[in-house]
Amino acid sequence: MCHSARFLLLGLLLASSPCSMVVVASSSPELGSSTAAVSLPDDEKPPTARELKKLIQQAAMSGDAAALAEVLRTVGKLPGREGTAAALSTAASLSSGPDDIYWFLLQGVAGFKGPEAFTEMGEFVLRYKSKPVSRDLLNSLAKCRSKYVNRVIRRVLERGSTDMQLMAVDIAAGVPVRRTVDVLMPVLEREAAKERGGKRPPTPLKLAIISALEALTRQQLGDSLINWQGWWNKAREQGLKVIRDEADDHTPTTGLARPLDPIRARQFLGLEEMPAGSVLVIKGPTAANGNDTNFDHIEEVLERIRIPHQVVEKGELEKPSYQLDGVAAIFVNCTQINKFCGNHNISLGYVGNRMGRCGGPPPHDTVQFKMKQEAIEKLVKWVEKGGYLFTEDWVLVELLEIGFSRYVRSGSPLEEAEVSIHPERGMTAHPMLRGVFIAPVDLDALRRERWAGYDDDEDDEEDDEYDPTVEDDPGDVDRERGKTAVGDGEAAIEPSEIEDPDIRLIDHRWKIDKESPSLSIQSKKVQVLVESEQLRKICGEGAVAITFPVGRGRVLHVLSHFGKQSSSDNEATIENILVNFLLQVRIRASGTR
């Protein structure tokens, strides 16, 4: 940690201590190790908002993640809202600069445990609702399990934009306390009123709330507002813990590398019921020498997660008789598109283009399985009419830069590497990134975790001993506040001791294969979903996943392949994008979320 940040932190520790005697240890390399006892008056005031902001800014600007984590852990233990406000205002001010520090600040704040910290987060999200940072903070809260996160959820559902409200409902689905249901029910009533007695279809927000209520309560009461209100009025007094313990868990299994969030897990069931022939995978052939020309097999991913689909080789697609009627989504495998010997399968050293020099005797039969113009034109017309096209890696060269060249072209070939990735700022609300950049579930932590004052592991606890009021939050009220966003008026009651913040930087990685082409974006219509600072330093363009509309359809392209990622968490990143892609296809087809 830099000297100034360290000294500020030590001063903060002293100022915030309720004790009159504090022991401070210094381990600065230049100063050596020392221990000092400092006496403070008992009425010493806590640090001001300005002092906190200066502390966090200096730690952030140092670029030292360990120093920033130490500061955030200390600030997160302070009562009140000032520490949270200081951290969030610092993140908001980072319009440029290291992206890892920006995301670390948001993830750190999302790990705070104090009730008033969540009050500040809720107010911050509304103040900055026109800025990317508001969506990115909501995304960082995606795995928060504190009942106090409902302070954020309530404010967003009352005054946030639609995309933010959908993100808030995603958060709510993972917080099983009755306060969550209390927050959702009035919004369900508001959204149901928009149907005008069945004259209009249900809103996406209403459908999301129904899915969240099913996940929270483990009840299957359909889309009827009356059913949910009537049941909740009778069941509420038990508390959600008792209700869930007595109900069957209908959360489906998916076969994915990482479990889906509760809402998408329920929506996922609909994917298994998609009409036959609506999902198509285009693959390369097997050469005469037995060489599989496919570098990836997306059809195997779809098979594993039980998505009905059909598979066709490029040659079939090129035939005029092959039609795409009834097809809603197409995935194109990355395949060998360069010329090679189809007679032998003996390789003598690497010669480039993911090939070795043929070591077999003559004759050599040179073959090439690259998509022909007829197939490209057929796919372009299909997308323009409303089709959704998912491509990867070399398909950029084979298809996109020919049929969709006004949107994207191939850049320089890359060396094999694994790079850190993050969402484009503000794109965390995009439907294609739902559930992608969130912390993986720590099952061991869940076994130890206490939610809202009760222990989920105490299965032998009698229901009549359980106090459901621990699931409530009577301190969640709105107060008048000044322009500085520092709370005015009567302070809310804080717990006697705030839990240690959960400060953990989620480092998402992406494996890039040798000679994967970088992306050269040609149009402002192209949205960068995922990017990498490391990749930008290598080739000048950091895009890892992009999407763009074409007519009534859409194209989504990712760098590299499935099954190439180094861990299940990293594999889950690309799998989640695939699932979101399919969910959007289903939503378009059915008109539901």
C-alpha positions as CSV (number, residue, x, y, z in Angstrom):
1,M,0.0,0.0,0.0
2,C,1.3,3.5,-0.8
3,H,2.4,5.6,2.3
4,S,-0.4,8.2,2.1
5,A,-3.1,5.6,1.7
6,R,-1.6,3.6,4.6
7,F,-1.4,6.6,6.9
8,L,-5.0,7.6,6.0
9,L,-6.2,4.1,6.8
10,L,-4.5,4.1,10.2
11,G,-6.0,7.5,10.9
12,L,-9.4,6.1,9.9
13,L,-9.0,3.1,12.2
14,L,-8.2,5.4,15.1
15,A,-11.0,7.8,14.4
16,S,-13.6,5.1,14.1
17,S,-12.6,3.1,17.1
18,P,-15.1,3.3,20.1
19,C,-12.3,2.4,22.5
20,S,-10.1,4.9,24.2
21,M,-6.9,2.9,23.5
22,V,-6.1,1.5,20.1
23,V,-3.1,-0.6,19.1
24,V,-1.8,-0.1,15.6
25,A,0.7,-2.2,13.8
26,S,2.7,-0.9,10.8
27,S,4.4,-3.1,8.3
28,S,5.6,-0.6,5.8
29,P,8.8,-1.9,4.2
30,E,10.5,1.4,4.6
31,L,9.4,2.0,8.1
32,G,9.8,-1.6,9.3
33,S,7.5,-3.2,11.8
34,S,6.3,-1.3,14.8
35,T,3.4,-1.2,17.2
36,A,2.0,1.9,18.8
37,A,-0.6,2.5,21.4
38,V,-2.6,5.7,20.9
39,S,-5.1,7.2,23.4
40,L,-8.2,8.8,22.0
41,P,-11.0,10.6,23.8
42,D,-14.2,8.6,24.0
43,D,-16.1,11.3,22.2
44,E,-13.8,11.3,19.1
45,K,-15.9,11.9,16.0
46,P,-15.9,9.5,13.1
47,P,-14.2,10.5,9.9
48,T,-16.1,13.0,7.7
49,A,-17.4,12.1,4.3
50,R,-14.7,14.2,2.7
51,E,-12.0,12.3,4.6
52,L,-13.5,9.0,3.6
53,K,-13.7,9.9,0.0
54,K,-10.0,11.1,0.0
55,L,-9.0,7.8,1.6
56,I,-10.8,5.7,-1.0
57,Q,-9.7,7.8,-3.9
58,Q,-6.0,7.5,-3.0
59,A,-6.3,3.7,-2.5
60,A,-8.1,3.4,-5.9
61,M,-5.6,5.6,-7.7
62,S,-2.7,3.6,-6.3
63,G,-3.8,0.7,-8.5
64,D,-3.1,-1.6,-5.6
65,A,-6.0,-4.0,-5.3
66,A,-4.8,-5.3,-1.9
67,A,-4.7,-1.7,-0.5
68,L,-8.1,-1.0,-1.9
69,A,-9.5,-4.2,-0.4
70,E,-8.1,-3.2,3.0
71,V,-9.6,0.2,2.9
72,L,-13.0,-1.1,1.8
73,R,-13.0,-3.7,4.6
74,T,-12.5,-0.9,7.1
75,V,-15.0,1.5,5.5
76,G,-17.6,-1.3,5.3
77,K,-17.5,-1.8,9.1
78,L,-18.4,1.8,9.8
79,P,-22.0,2.7,10.7
80,G,-24.0,5.1,8.6
81,R,-24.0,5.9,4.9
82,E,-21.0,8.1,4.5
83,G,-18.5,5.3,3.8
84,T,-20.7,3.7,1.1
85,A,-21.4,7.1,-0.4
86,A,-17.6,7.8,-0.6
87,A,-16.9,4.5,-2.3
88,L,-19.7,4.9,-4.8
89,S,-18.9,8.5,-5.7
90,T,-15.3,7.4,-6.4
91,A,-16.6,4.6,-8.7
92,A,-18.9,7.1,-10.5
93,S,-15.9,9.5,-11.0
94,L,-13.9,6.8,-12.8
95,S,-15.2,7.6,-16.3
96,S,-11.9,6.6,-17.5
97,G,-9.0,4.7,-15.9
98,P,-8.4,1.1,-14.9
99,D,-11.6,-1.0,-15.3
100,D,-10.5,-3.5,-12.7
101,I,-10.5,-0.8,-10.0
102,Y,-14.0,0.4,-11.1
103,W,-15.4,-3.1,-10.9
104,F,-13.6,-3.9,-7.6
105,L,-15.1,-0.8,-6.0
106,L,-18.6,-1.8,-7.0
107,Q,-18.1,-5.5,-6.0
108,G,-16.6,-4.3,-2.7
109,V,-19.5,-2.0,-1.9
110,A,-21.9,-4.8,-2.8
111,G,-20.2,-6.8,0.0
112,F,-21.0,-4.3,2.7
113,K,-23.4,-5.6,5.4
114,G,-24.7,-2.5,7.3
115,P,-28.4,-1.6,6.8
116,E,-27.7,2.1,6.0
117,A,-25.1,1.0,3.4
118,F,-28.0,-0.5,1.4
119,T,-30.0,2.7,1.9
120,E,-27.2,4.6,0.3
121,M,-26.9,2.1,-2.5
122,G,-30.6,2.5,-3.3
123,E,-30.5,6.3,-3.3
124,F,-27.3,6.2,-5.4
125,V,-28.8,3.9,-8.1
126,L,-31.7,6.4,-8.5
127,R,-29.5,9.5,-8.6
128,Y,-27.3,7.9,-11.3
129,K,-30.1,5.9,-13.1
130,S,-29.1,7.6,-16.4
131,K,-25.5,6.4,-16.0
132,P,-23.8,3.1,-16.6
133,V,-22.7,2.8,-13.0
134,S,-26.2,2.3,-11.7
135,R,-26.7,-0.8,-13.7
136,D,-23.2,-2.1,-12.9
137,L,-23.9,-1.7,-9.1
138,L,-27.2,-3.6,-9.5
139,N,-25.2,-6.4,-11.3
140,S,-22.7,-6.4,-8.5
141,L,-25.6,-7.0,-6.0
142,A,-26.8,-10.0,-8.0
143,K,-25.7,-12.6,-5.4
144,C,-26.4,-10.5,-2.3
145,R,-28.4,-12.4,0.2
146,S,-28.9,-9.8,2.9
147,K,-32.5,-8.8,3.7
148,Y,-31.3,-5.2,3.6
149,V,-30.8,-5.4,-0.1
150,N,-34.5,-4.9,-0.3
151,R,-33.8,-1.2,0.4
152,V,-32.3,-1.1,-3.0
153,I,-34.9,-3.3,-4.7
154,R,-37.8,-1.3,-3.3
155,R,-36.5,2.1,-4.5
156,V,-35.6,0.7,-8.0
157,L,-39.1,-0.9,-8.4
158,E,-40.7,2.4,-7.4
159,R,-38.7,4.8,-9.5
160,G,-36.2,3.0,-11.7
161,S,-36.3,2.4,-15.4
162,T,-37.6,-0.8,-16.8
163,D,-34.3,-2.5,-17.4
164,M,-33.2,-1.6,-13.9
165,Q,-36.4,-3.0,-12.4
166,L,-35.9,-6.3,-14.2
167,M,-32.4,-6.4,-12.7
168,A,-33.9,-5.7,-9.2
169,V,-36.3,-8.6,-9.5
170,D,-33.5,-10.9,-10.4
171,I,-31.8,-9.9,-7.2
172,A,-35.0,-10.3,-5.2
173,A,-35.4,-13.8,-6.4
174,G,-32.4,-14.9,-4.4
175,V,-33.3,-13.2,-1.0
176,P,-35.9,-15.6,0.7
177,V,-37.3,-13.4,3.4
178,R,-40.8,-12.2,3.7
179,R,-39.7,-8.6,3.4
180,T,-38.8,-9.4,-0.2
181,V,-42.4,-10.7,-0.9
182,D,-43.8,-7.6,0.8
183,V,-41.8,-5.4,-1.6
184,L,-42.8,-7.4,-4.7
185,M,-46.5,-7.7,-4.1
186,P,-47.5,-4.0,-4.6
187,V,-45.5,-3.9,-7.8
188,L,-47.2,-7.1,-9.0
189,E,-50.5,-5.3,-8.4
190,R,-49.3,-2.2,-10.3
191,E,-48.2,-4.3,-13.3
192,A,-51.4,-6.4,-13.3
193,A,-53.5,-3.2,-13.6
194,K,-51.7,-2.5,-16.9
195,E,-53.4,-5.5,-18.5
196,R,-56.8,-3.6,-18.4
197,G,-58.7,-6.7,-17.4
198,G,-57.0,-9.0,-19.9
199,K,-57.2,-6.6,-22.9
200,R,-53.4,-6.3,-22.9
201,P,-50.7,-9.0,-22.4
202,P,-48.8,-9.2,-19.1
203,T,-45.8,-6.9,-18.9
204,P,-42.3,-8.4,-18.8
205,L,-41.9,-7.1,-15.3
206,K,-45.0,-8.9,-14.1
207,L,-43.8,-12.1,-15.6
208,A,-40.4,-11.7,-13.9
209,I,-42.1,-11.0,-10.5
210,I,-44.2,-14.2,-10.9
211,S,-41.0,-16.2,-11.5
212,A,-39.3,-14.5,-8.5
213,L,-42.3,-15.3,-6.2
214,E,-42.3,-18.9,-7.3
215,A,-38.6,-19.1,-6.6
216,L,-38.9,-17.4,-3.2
217,T,-42.0,-19.2,-1.9
218,R,-41.8,-22.5,-3.8
219,Q,-45.5,-22.1,-4.6
220,Q,-47.0,-22.6,-8.0
221,L,-49.9,-20.1,-8.2
222,G,-49.8,-19.1,-11.8
223,D,-50.1,-15.5,-13.1
224,S,-53.1,-14.5,-11.1
225,L,-52.7,-11.5,-8.8
226,I,-55.8,-12.6,-6.8
227,N,-54.2,-16.0,-6.1
228,W,-50.9,-14.6,-4.9
229,Q,-52.5,-11.9,-2.8
230,G,-55.0,-14.3,-1.2
231,W,-52.3,-16.8,-0.4
232,W,-49.8,-14.3,0.9
233,N,-52.4,-12.7,3.2
234,K,-52.9,-16.0,4.9
235,A,-49.4,-17.4,4.8
236,R,-47.3,-14.3,5.6
237,E,-47.4,-14.6,9.4
238,Q,-45.5,-17.9,9.2
239,G,-42.4,-16.3,7.7
240,L,-40.8,-17.4,4.4
241,K,-38.4,-19.9,6.1
242,V,-41.3,-22.0,7.4
243,I,-43.1,-21.7,4.1
244,R,-40.1,-22.9,2.1
245,D,-39.3,-25.7,4.5
246,E,-42.8,-27.1,4.1
247,A,-42.8,-26.8,0.3
248,D,-41.3,-28.8,-2.5
249,D,-38.4,-27.2,-4.4
250,H,-39.3,-27.0,-8.1
251,T,-36.0,-25.4,-9.2
252,P,-34.9,-27.4,-12.3
253,T,-31.5,-28.8,-13.0
254,T,-29.9,-27.6,-16.2
255,G,-26.7,-29.4,-16.9
256,L,-24.8,-26.1,-17.1
257,A,-21.3,-25.5,-15.7
258,R,-22.9,-23.3,-13.1
259,P,-26.5,-23.2,-11.8
260,L,-28.7,-20.4,-13.2
261,D,-30.3,-17.8,-11.0
262,P,-33.8,-18.7,-9.8
263,I,-35.7,-16.7,-12.5
264,R,-33.7,-17.9,-15.5
265,A,-33.8,-21.5,-14.1
266,R,-37.6,-21.4,-14.4
267,Q,-37.5,-19.7,-17.8
268,F,-35.0,-22.4,-18.9
269,L,-37.7,-25.0,-18.7
270,G,-39.4,-23.3,-21.6
271,L,-36.3,-23.8,-23.8
272,E,-36.7,-27.6,-23.5
273,E,-40.2,-27.1,-25.0
274,M,-39.1,-25.1,-28.1
275,P,-40.6,-26.5,-31.3
276,A,-38.6,-29.2,-33.1
277,G,-36.5,-27.6,-35.8
278,S,-36.5,-24.1,-34.3
279,V,-32.8,-24.4,-33.2
280,L,-30.2,-25.4,-35.9
281,V,-26.4,-26.0,-35.6
282,I,-24.3,-25.7,-38.8
283,K,-21.2,-27.8,-38.6
284,G,-18.3,-28.8,-40.8
285,P,-17.9,-32.3,-42.4
286,T,-15.5,-35.0,-41.6
287,A,-12.8,-35.3,-44.3
288,A,-12.1,-38.5,-46.1
289,N,-9.0,-39.1,-43.9
290,G,-11.2,-39.0,-40.8
291,N,-10.2,-35.5,-39.8
292,D,-13.0,-33.7,-38.0
293,T,-13.0,-30.2,-39.4
294,N,-14.9,-28.8,-36.4
295,F,-12.9,-27.0,-33.8
296,D,-15.9,-26.8,-31.5
297,H,-19.2,-28.7,-31.2
298,I,-22.0,-26.4,-30.0
299,E,-24.4,-29.2,-30.7
300,E,-22.8,-31.1,-27.8
301,V,-23.4,-28.2,-25.4
302,L,-27.1,-28.0,-26.5
303,E,-27.4,-31.8,-26.0
304,R,-25.9,-31.6,-22.5
305,I,-28.4,-28.9,-21.5
306,R,-31.3,-30.7,-23.2
307,I,-32.1,-28.1,-25.8
308,P,-33.9,-29.6,-28.8
309,H,-32.0,-28.9,-32.0
310,Q,-31.1,-30.2,-35.4
311,V,-27.6,-30.4,-37.0
312,V,-26.8,-29.8,-40.7
313,E,-23.5,-29.7,-42.5
314,K,-22.5,-26.7,-44.6
315,G,-22.9,-28.6,-47.8
316,E,-26.6,-29.2,-47.1
317,L,-27.2,-25.6,-46.3
318,E,-25.7,-24.6,-49.7
319,K,-28.4,-26.6,-51.6
320,P,-31.2,-24.5,-53.0
321,S,-33.7,-27.1,-51.8
322,Y,-32.6,-26.6,-48.1
323,Q,-34.9,-24.0,-46.5
324,L,-34.8,-22.3,-43.1
325,D,-38.5,-22.1,-42.6
326,G,-39.4,-22.4,-38.9
327,V,-35.8,-21.9,-37.8
328,A,-35.6,-19.3,-35.0
329,A,-31.9,-19.6,-33.9
330,I,-28.8,-20.8,-35.7
331,F,-25.4,-21.6,-34.2
332,V,-22.4,-22.0,-36.5
333,N,-19.5,-24.1,-35.3
334,C,-15.9,-22.8,-35.8
335,T,-14.4,-25.1,-38.4
336,Q,-11.3,-25.5,-40.5
337,I,-11.8,-23.2,-43.5
338,N,-8.4,-23.4,-45.1
339,K,-7.1,-25.9,-47.7
340,F,-5.6,-29.1,-46.4
341,C,-4.9,-32.6,-47.7
342,G,-7.9,-34.8,-47.3
343,N,-6.1,-38.1,-48.1
344,H,-3.8,-38.4,-45.2
345,N,-3.9,-37.6,-41.5
346,I,-0.2,-37.5,-40.9
347,S,1.2,-34.2,-39.6
348,L,4.8,-33.2,-39.8
349,G,5.2,-29.9,-37.9
350,Y,2.9,-26.9,-37.5
351,V,2.6,-24.7,-40.6
352,G,-0.1,-22.3,-39.4
353,N,-3.8,-22.0,-39.8
354,R,-4.2,-24.7,-37.1
355,M,-2.7,-27.3,-39.4
356,G,0.4,-29.4,-39.8
357,R,2.3,-30.2,-43.0
358,C,0.9,-33.4,-44.6
359,G,3.4,-36.2,-44.1
360,G,1.7,-38.8,-46.2
361,P,2.8,-40.1,-49.6
362,P,1.3,-38.8,-52.9
363,P,-1.3,-38.4,-54.2
364,H,-2.4,-35.4,-52.1
365,D,-6.1,-34.5,-52.4
366,T,-6.4,-30.8,-51.5
367,V,-9.8,-30.0,-50.0
368,Q,-11.5,-26.9,-48.5
369,F,-14.7,-26.8,-46.6
370,K,-15.5,-23.1,-46.5
371,M,-19.1,-21.8,-46.6
372,K,-20.0,-20.8,-50.2
373,Q,-21.7,-17.5,-51.2
374,E,-25.1,-19.2,-51.7
375,A,-25.2,-20.3,-48.1
376,I,-24.0,-16.9,-46.9
377,E,-26.7,-15.0,-48.8
378,K,-29.3,-17.5,-47.5
379,L,-28.2,-16.8,-43.9
380,V,-28.2,-13.0,-44.4
381,K,-31.7,-13.0,-45.7
382,W,-32.8,-15.3,-42.9
383,V,-31.4,-12.9,-40.2
384,E,-33.0,-9.8,-41.9
385,K,-36.4,-11.5,-41.6
386,G,-36.0,-12.0,-37.9
387,G,-33.5,-14.9,-37.3
388,Y,-31.0,-15.0,-34.4
389,L,-27.5,-16.0,-35.5
390,F,-24.8,-17.1,-33.0
391,T,-21.2,-17.3,-34.3
392,E,-17.8,-17.9,-32.9
393,D,-14.1,-17.5,-33.7
394,W,-13.2,-18.3,-37.4
395,V,-16.9,-17.8,-38.4
396,L,-16.0,-14.1,-38.3
397,V,-13.8,-14.7,-41.3
398,E,-15.9,-17.3,-43.0
399,L,-19.3,-15.6,-42.7
400,L,-19.6,-12.3,-40.9
401,E,-17.0,-10.2,-42.7
402,I,-18.5,-11.3,-46.1
403,G,-22.2,-11.2,-45.4
404,F,-22.2,-8.6,-42.6
405,S,-19.0,-6.6,-43.4
406,R,-20.6,-3.2,-42.8
407,Y,-20.9,-4.2,-39.1
408,V,-17.7,-6.2,-38.3
409,R,-14.6,-7.6,-40.0
410,S,-11.7,-9.6,-38.8
411,G,-8.6,-8.0,-37.3
412,S,-5.2,-9.4,-36.7
413,P,-4.8,-13.1,-35.7
414,L,-4.0,-13.5,-32.0
415,E,-1.6,-15.8,-30.1
416,E,-3.0,-18.3,-27.6
417,A,-3.7,-16.5,-24.4
418,E,-6.0,-16.3,-21.4
419,V,-7.1,-12.7,-20.6
420,S,-9.2,-11.0,-17.9
421,I,-12.6,-9.9,-19.2
422,H,-15.4,-7.7,-17.9
423,P,-18.6,-6.3,-19.2
424,E,-18.7,-3.1,-21.1
425,R,-19.7,-0.4,-18.6
426,G,-23.4,-0.1,-18.3
427,M,-24.1,-3.2,-20.5
428,T,-24.8,-5.4,-17.5
429,A,-28.5,-4.7,-18.0
430,H,-28.4,-6.1,-21.5
431,P,-30.5,-9.2,-21.8
432,M,-27.5,-11.1,-23.3
433,L,-25.5,-10.5,-20.1
434,R,-28.0,-11.6,-17.5
435,G,-26.3,-13.7,-14.8
436,V,-23.0,-13.7,-16.7
437,F,-20.8,-11.4,-14.6
438,I,-21.8,-12.4,-11.1
439,A,-20.0,-14.2,-8.3
440,P,-20.2,-18.0,-8.5
441,V,-22.2,-19.6,-5.7
442,D,-19.9,-20.6,-2.8
443,L,-21.7,-23.7,-1.5
444,D,-19.5,-23.9,1.6
445,A,-20.3,-20.3,2.5
446,L,-24.0,-21.0,2.0
447,R,-23.9,-23.9,4.4
448,R,-22.4,-21.5,7.0
449,E,-24.4,-18.4,6.1
450,R,-27.1,-16.9,8.4
451,W,-29.8,-15.1,6.6
452,A,-31.7,-12.4,8.3
453,G,-30.9,-13.6,11.8
454,Y,-31.8,-17.3,11.5
455,D,-29.7,-20.3,10.6
456,D,-30.9,-22.3,7.6
457,D,-29.0,-25.4,8.8
458,E,-31.0,-25.8,12.0
459,D,-33.5,-28.1,10.4
460,D,-34.5,-29.5,13.8
461,E,-35.8,-26.1,15.0
462,E,-39.5,-26.2,15.8
463,D,-41.7,-23.9,13.7
464,D,-43.3,-22.5,16.8
465,E,-39.9,-21.3,18.1
466,Y,-39.1,-19.4,14.9
467,D,-39.6,-15.6,15.0
468,P,-40.6,-14.5,11.5
469,T,-40.1,-10.9,12.4
470,V,-36.3,-11.4,11.8
471,E,-37.2,-11.4,8.1
472,D,-38.6,-7.8,8.3
473,D,-36.9,-4.5,8.0
474,P,-38.8,-1.8,9.8
475,G,-35.9,0.7,9.3
476,D,-36.5,0.9,5.6
477,V,-38.0,4.3,5.3
478,D,-37.4,7.3,3.1
479,R,-36.0,10.5,4.6
480,E,-35.3,14.0,3.4
481,R,-31.7,14.2,2.2
482,G,-29.3,17.0,1.1
483,K,-27.7,17.5,-2.3
484,T,-24.5,15.9,-1.0
485,A,-26.3,12.6,-0.5
486,V,-25.2,12.5,3.1
487,G,-28.1,11.5,5.3
488,D,-30.0,14.2,7.1
489,G,-32.5,13.9,9.9
490,E,-33.0,11.1,12.4
491,A,-30.5,8.2,11.9
492,A,-31.8,4.7,11.5
493,I,-30.9,2.1,14.2
494,E,-27.8,0.2,13.2
495,P,-26.9,-3.2,14.5
496,S,-24.6,-3.2,17.6
497,E,-21.8,-4.6,15.3
498,I,-21.8,-4.6,11.6
499,E,-20.5,-7.8,10.0
500,D,-17.2,-7.9,8.1
501,P,-17.8,-7.0,4.4
502,D,-17.4,-9.7,1.8
503,I,-14.6,-8.1,-0.3
504,R,-13.7,-10.4,-3.2
505,L,-12.7,-9.4,-6.7
506,I,-14.3,-11.8,-9.2
507,D,-11.7,-12.3,-11.9
508,H,-13.4,-13.6,-15.1
509,R,-11.0,-15.2,-17.6
510,W,-11.4,-15.9,-21.3
511,K,-9.3,-18.4,-23.2
512,I,-8.2,-17.3,-26.7
513,D,-7.0,-19.9,-29.1
514,K,-4.0,-19.5,-31.4
515,E,-4.9,-17.6,-34.5
516,S,-8.3,-16.5,-33.3
517,P,-9.1,-13.3,-35.3
518,S,-9.6,-10.1,-33.3
519,L,-12.6,-8.0,-34.1
520,S,-12.6,-4.9,-36.2
521,I,-15.9,-3.1,-35.5
522,Q,-17.3,-1.1,-38.4
523,S,-20.6,0.3,-37.2
524,K,-22.0,2.2,-34.2
525,K,-24.9,-0.3,-34.2
526,V,-22.5,-2.9,-32.9
527,Q,-22.7,-3.3,-29.1
528,V,-19.7,-4.6,-27.2
529,L,-21.0,-6.9,-24.5
530,V,-17.7,-8.2,-23.1
531,E,-14.2,-6.7,-23.4
532,S,-10.7,-7.1,-22.2
533,E,-8.1,-4.4,-21.3
534,Q,-5.4,-7.0,-21.8
535,L,-6.6,-7.8,-25.3
536,R,-6.9,-4.1,-26.2
537,K,-3.2,-3.6,-25.3
538,I,-2.3,-6.6,-27.6
539,C,-4.2,-5.7,-30.7
540,G,-5.9,-2.3,-30.2
541,E,-9.4,-3.7,-29.9
542,G,-10.7,-5.2,-26.6
543,A,-14.0,-6.7,-27.8
544,V,-14.6,-10.3,-26.8
545,A,-18.3,-10.6,-27.4
546,I,-20.5,-8.4,-29.6
547,T,-24.0,-8.2,-30.9
548,F,-25.8,-6.1,-33.5
549,P,-29.3,-5.9,-35.1
550,V,-29.8,-6.7,-38.7
551,G,-33.3,-6.0,-40.0
552,R,-35.7,-7.8,-37.7
553,G,-33.0,-10.2,-36.5
554,R,-29.8,-10.2,-34.5
555,V,-26.2,-11.5,-34.7
556,L,-24.1,-12.4,-31.6
557,H,-20.4,-13.3,-32.0
558,V,-17.8,-14.5,-29.4
559,L,-14.1,-14.8,-29.6
560,S,-12.8,-18.4,-29.2
561,H,-14.8,-21.5,-28.4
562,F,-16.9,-23.5,-25.9
563,G,-15.1,-26.1,-23.9
564,K,-11.8,-24.2,-24.1
565,Q,-12.2,-22.3,-20.9
566,S,-9.9,-23.1,-17.9
567,S,-12.6,-23.6,-15.2
568,S,-16.3,-24.2,-14.8
569,D,-16.7,-20.6,-13.8
570,N,-15.1,-19.4,-17.0
571,E,-17.0,-21.9,-19.1
572,A,-20.2,-20.6,-17.4
573,T,-19.5,-17.2,-18.8
574,I,-19.9,-18.3,-22.4
575,E,-22.6,-20.9,-21.5
576,N,-24.7,-18.1,-19.9
577,I,-24.4,-16.0,-23.0
578,L,-25.7,-18.9,-25.0
579,V,-28.6,-19.4,-22.6
580,N,-29.5,-15.7,-22.7
581,F,-29.4,-15.8,-26.5
582,L,-31.9,-18.7,-26.6
583,L,-34.1,-17.0,-24.0
584,Q,-34.3,-14.0,-26.2
585,V,-35.3,-16.2,-29.1
586,R,-38.0,-17.8,-27.1
587,I,-39.2,-14.4,-25.8
588,R,-39.5,-13.1,-29.3
589,A,-41.4,-16.2,-30.4
590,S,-43.9,-16.2,-27.5
591,G,-44.0,-12.5,-26.5
592,T,-43.2,-13.3,-22.9
593,R,-40.1,-12.7,-20.7
